[in-house]
Every structure is written in C-alpha cells, then in structure tokens.
Amino acid sequence: MSFTGSNTFGCDISGTFTQEGTNNVFDVSMTITGTVDCPITGSMTGLGFESSSDYFDINEWQPGTYLYADMLGSTPFVFEIYQPQ
C-alpha cells in the first residue's frame, strides 16, 4: 500500500507499507521533504503493523483502521496513520 500526505509543519510524506506474507507485520519505507519548519526530513525504513486501536489518541480513541510504524533513520520515531471515514 502506498501513502502520501502533508502536515501543518510543511512536511510532505510519501512511502509504502509492504506486508510480510500473511502476518500483521509490514516493511515500511518513507521519504519526508519539506520547508525549514519540517522537523524531520530524509528517507528511512522500518517495521509496521495494523491495528483497530487508536493507541496515540489522534482520533479520540475511536475504532477504525490504524497503521503504525517504527522508523529507523537519522532520528528514529514512531508514527500513526489514520484515514478518516
């Protein structure tokens, strides 16, 4: 699955989640570009998983489909993706 997006910091994000077989584990690659206000830029890879739980409360704990990834780049971080219905 491919994804693209942007945020209020002027960051443009694109990447892919590639499922490992039939497991709930994904190889994730992502590139972030942006303005001087974008805190993280560059290309990185990591591991991800899909969940029906909103672990970071970005959607007021509502059920849905959420993708999480632990990215390993110059600045490691974890992120959550939620597609509003």
Secondary structure by P-SEA (a helix, b strand, c coil): cccccccccbbbbbbbbbbcccccccccccccccccccccccccccccccccccccccccccccbbbbbbccccccccccccccc
